[in-house]
Amino acid sequence: MKRSLSFLFALIVSLNAVVPSMNAAGTARENKRLQEGKITKNEAEHIVLQKFPGAKVTKCELNTSKGHGIWVLEVTKAGANTASKVQVDGRSGKMLP
């Protein structure tokens, strides 16, 4: 009984070490982007939606300006009929004026 509890404890400890690393593993391209401090499309959308709760992103594309990416999003605010363009810096994640 004592031996099986020791085995079970060791198994749980080893799984706790392995599972988070499996979740963190993405594609090589995603990992490279994250290491370089680049903002992904999903992150850019979340940044904008935090600023405009209830809004919908209708379009999101990456443009290059001055040597790095700028995410350009079309956002329809809650209750509005027209879309507004919002830009997010591809390195810092800050919304641009």
C-alpha positions as CSV (number, residue, x, y, z in Angstrom):
1,M,0.0,0.0,0.0
2,K,2.8,2.4,0.9
3,R,4.6,1.6,-2.3
4,S,1.5,2.3,-4.5
5,L,0.9,5.7,-2.7
6,S,4.6,6.6,-3.4
7,F,4.1,5.7,-7.0
8,L,0.9,7.6,-7.3
9,F,2.5,10.7,-5.7
10,A,5.5,10.5,-8.1
11,L,3.1,10.2,-11.1
12,I,1.1,13.2,-10.0
13,V,4.3,15.3,-9.5
14,S,5.7,14.3,-12.9
15,L,2.4,15.1,-14.7
16,N,2.3,18.5,-13.1
17,A,5.7,19.2,-14.7
18,V,4.8,17.8,-18.1
19,V,1.3,19.1,-18.8
20,P,2.0,22.9,-18.6
21,S,4.9,22.5,-21.0
22,M,2.6,20.8,-23.4
23,N,0.1,23.6,-23.3
24,A,2.8,26.2,-23.8
25,A,4.1,24.4,-26.8
26,G,2.7,26.0,-30.0
27,T,3.9,26.0,-33.5
28,A,7.4,27.1,-34.1
29,R,6.2,30.3,-35.8
30,E,4.0,31.2,-32.7
31,N,6.9,30.5,-30.3
32,K,9.2,32.7,-32.4
33,R,6.7,35.5,-32.4
34,L,6.3,35.3,-28.7
35,Q,10.0,35.3,-28.1
36,E,10.4,38.4,-30.3
37,G,7.7,40.2,-28.3
38,K,5.2,40.3,-31.2
39,I,1.5,40.6,-30.7
40,T,-0.6,37.9,-32.4
41,K,-3.9,38.5,-34.2
42,N,-5.9,37.0,-31.3
43,E,-4.1,39.3,-28.8
44,A,-4.7,42.4,-30.9
45,E,-8.4,41.6,-31.0
46,H,-8.5,41.0,-27.2
47,I,-6.8,44.4,-26.6
48,V,-9.4,46.2,-28.7
49,L,-12.3,44.4,-27.2
50,Q,-11.2,45.2,-23.7
51,K,-11.2,48.9,-24.6
52,F,-14.6,48.6,-26.4
53,P,-16.8,46.1,-24.4
54,G,-19.6,44.7,-26.5
55,A,-17.9,45.7,-29.8
56,K,-17.4,43.2,-32.7
57,V,-14.2,42.9,-34.7
58,T,-15.3,42.7,-38.4
59,K,-11.8,42.6,-40.0
60,C,-8.2,42.3,-38.7
61,E,-5.1,42.4,-40.9
62,L,-1.4,42.9,-40.3
63,N,0.3,45.8,-42.1
64,T,4.0,46.6,-42.0
65,S,5.1,50.1,-41.2
66,K,8.5,51.4,-40.3
67,G,9.9,47.9,-40.1
68,H,7.4,46.3,-37.8
69,G,3.8,45.1,-37.8
70,I,0.7,47.2,-37.1
71,W,-2.6,45.4,-36.7
72,V,-5.4,47.2,-38.4
73,L,-8.9,46.2,-37.1
74,E,-12.3,47.3,-38.1
75,V,-14.5,47.4,-35.1
76,T,-18.3,47.9,-34.8
77,K,-19.1,49.4,-31.4
78,A,-22.1,48.2,-29.5
79,G,-25.2,50.0,-30.9
80,A,-23.4,51.5,-33.9
81,N,-24.0,50.8,-37.6
82,T,-20.6,51.8,-38.9
83,A,-17.2,50.3,-38.3
84,S,-14.2,52.3,-37.0
85,K,-10.6,51.5,-37.7
86,V,-8.4,50.9,-34.8
87,Q,-4.6,50.2,-34.9
88,V,-2.6,48.1,-32.5
89,D,1.2,48.2,-32.4
90,G,2.5,44.8,-33.3
91,R,5.4,44.9,-30.8
92,S,4.0,46.6,-27.7
93,G,0.3,45.9,-28.0
94,K,-0.6,49.6,-27.5
95,M,-3.5,51.1,-29.3
96,L,-2.3,53.8,-31.7
97,P,-4.1,57.1,-32.2
